[in-house]
Amino acid sequence: MFLIVFVIGGPALRWSHPTGHNMSDYRRYFVAGGTYFFTCVTHERRPILTTDLGRKCLHEAIEKVRTDHPFQIVAIVLLPDHWHTVWTLPRGDDRYPLRWMRIKEEFTERWLEAGGAETAQSESREKHRQRGVWQRRYWEHTVRDEADLKRCVDYTHWNPREHKLAARVRDWEWSSFDRMVREGEYDIDWGGTDPTPGWDDPEWGE
Ligand code: NI
């Protein structure tokens, strides 16, 4: 039975993983009304996020903001010019816009201070005191239930393949996939086929 599943491959591999976890594990991540999927893109799609400096600045920015305004990172992936992430906020706290504003600010401050480049400023952006590091907006999707959460997390981890940046999901260094394999949520070889076909429409940002 398992041999057959293994030969078929693809998403079915999840059934055979050793600790026998299944979708119900997502209960520990899901907070009704407080679990979100986000996409955030760099200004003019500059490929800065997977550089040493970009990763350092983003890590520090997230940790700084999480100290002041806690949230759980369920899943995260860095691509060169954007990132996808799934967060759970504390119950009764819906202030993700504040967290996003702060993360962008903290990143920008560190990035520019360390000599990272920014793109040329339009008059309008200068008026709004924005720097040429991030796109102004970001995409937000409120996760509806555990099945929706599973799709969002799968979408996040499969994204390097979606963007043709990695041959296998496990080959991409800059995501929470490794952690979730260690936690027993995925088989290491997961991601042979697109787990969320058709989810690359504009609502998903990328
Ligand atoms: Ni993407």
Residues whose N, C-alpha, C, O or C-beta is under 5 A from the ligand:
A	BS01	NI	N159 E206
